[in-house]
Amino acid sequence: MIKKVLLAFVLALIVVAAYVQTRPATYLVTRTTSIAMPPATVFGFVNDFHNWTQWSPWAKLDPQMKETYEGPSSGVGAVYKWTGNDKAGAGVMTIVESKPGQSVSINLAFTKPYESSSVVKLEMSPEGAGSAVTWTMTGENNFLLKAMSTFVSMDQMVGKDFEKGLAQLKSAAEAAAKR
């Protein structure tokens, strides 16, 4: 009887592992908003990590979070590192491409709560007198992320944060113009 139960358990694990392997190999999260400021103004908020505290949806998750900046203050080579509580996690962001008034591409590497890496891109394009701003994140689904995606997708986990961050970016950029 014990052998049958053990065999059934092993077969169940094999079926679950096979199913997890069928999950998508990559993920994509993207959100867009309109900001009543020109792309050059919005660019200044995303090209300098020092400005992210004004709009990042994760900036206030941990009041005790330790943050460091390395490299140039903005643009290619700028680095932002953080270590925080379970909500904030820990990781590194590095700007790898910066096109003034157009886009900023960032390598994002989480070290906690689990290791993962993504490419983040914030793109600004003219839209009337303002800007359309699109925030995109892409990455590889390792086995753990594939398993998680059977219950909740990366879009479901991060999409609302992107919406909140874009709303806060809109507020920060539009408020700066009023000063």
N, C-alpha and C positions, 0 to 999 in steps of 0.2 A: 504494500500500500504506500509506504514512504517513497519507494522508487517511482511509483506512478505520479505522486504529487510533485516530487522533485523534477521529473521529466516534463510534466505539464508546466511547471514554473519556468524551466529552461526554454521550452518551446514558446511560451508567452513572451519571454525576454527577447528571443530571436525575432518574433513577429513585430514587437514594438520597435526594436532596433532597425529592422528592415523598413518599417513605416517611416521612422524618423529620417532615414536616409533618402526617402522620396521627397522630402520637403525641399523648397527652393534653396539653391546654393548661395543666393545673394538676397539682400534686402534693399529697399528704397523707401525713404520717407521724404516727402516734399510738401511744402506749404508756401502759399503766396499771399501777399497783402499789398495794398496801395498805401503810399505815404505821400503826403502833400509837401514833399521837399524834393529838390533835384537829386539825381543819383550821386553827384559829388558830395553832397551833404551827408547822405546816408552812408556812403562809403567810409567817411571819417569815423563813424560809430562802429563799423565792423572790422576795419583794417588795423585797429589799435586795441589790443586786449585790455588795456587800462580803462577803456570806455565800456567794456562789456558789463561791468557792475551796474550800469545804468539801465540795462535792458535784458540781460540774460535771465531766462526763467529759473536757472539753477543758482544764481549769485547769492541768494539769501537762504538757501536750504540749511546752511550750518553757520551760525554766527561765529563759531570758533575755527572755521576753515582756514587752513594755512595756504597762502597763495604766494607764488614767486613768479617773477618775470625775468626772462633772459634774452640776450641778443638785442637787436635794434628795438626801439620803442614801438615801431609799427612796420607793417609790410613784411616782405619775404625774410624769413629767419627769426621773426618775433616768436617767442615761446612763452606759454603760460602753463604753469604747473599748479596743481591743487591737491590737497589731502583733506578730506572732511569726514563727516559722520557717515552712517550707512546710506542715508539719502543722497548725499553729495558724492560719495565714492572718492576715488583718486585717479589722477591721470595727467596727461600732457597734451596740449594743443600746439601745433607748429604751423605758422603760415608758410605755405609752399608756393603760392602764386598770388600775385596782387596786381590787378589791372585797375588803375585809378578810375573811379566813377563807374566801373563795370562789374567787377567781381573780386571775391577773396576766396581762395581755396585753402583748406586746413586739413592737416593730418591729425586725427583725434585718436589717442590711444588710452583706453581705460586700463588701469591696473587693479582697481577694486570697484565694485564687489566681485567682478570677474574680469579676466583679460579679454579685450577685444579691440579691434581697430576699425576705423571708418574714415571715409573721406567726406568732409563737410564743405559745401560750397554755398556762399551767399552771393546772389546775382542781383544787380540793380539795372533796370532799363527804363528809359524815359516813358512816361505815361501821362500825356497831357502836360500840365505844369509840374507834375510830381514824378513819382517813381513807382514801378512795379518791383517788388522785392521778393525773390524766391529763395527759400532756405531748403537745401537738399542734403541728405545724408545717405551714403551708400556704403555697403560693406559685405563681407563674406559671412555666411551663416555656418559657423562651426557646428559640431554635433550638439553641443549644449544649446546654442541658439536655435538650431533646427527643432530640438526637443521642446524648447519653450514656445516656439511658434505654433505648435499643435494646439496650444491653449490661448496664446495672445501674440499677435504679430508685433514686429518692431514698430510698425506704423501706429498700432494701438498704444504701445508703450510710450512712444516719444512724440507722436503727432500733436497731442494737446499741448505739450511743452513748447513745440515749435510755434503753435498758434499764440500761446501766451507770450513767448519771446518776441514774435513779430508785432504783437499789439503793444508791448512795452517799448520796442524799438521805434515804432510809429509815434508813441507819446513822447519819447525822449527827443527824437529828431525834430518833431513839430514844436515842442516846447523850446528847444534851443533857438529856433528861428524867432521866437517872440521876445527873446532877451535882448 
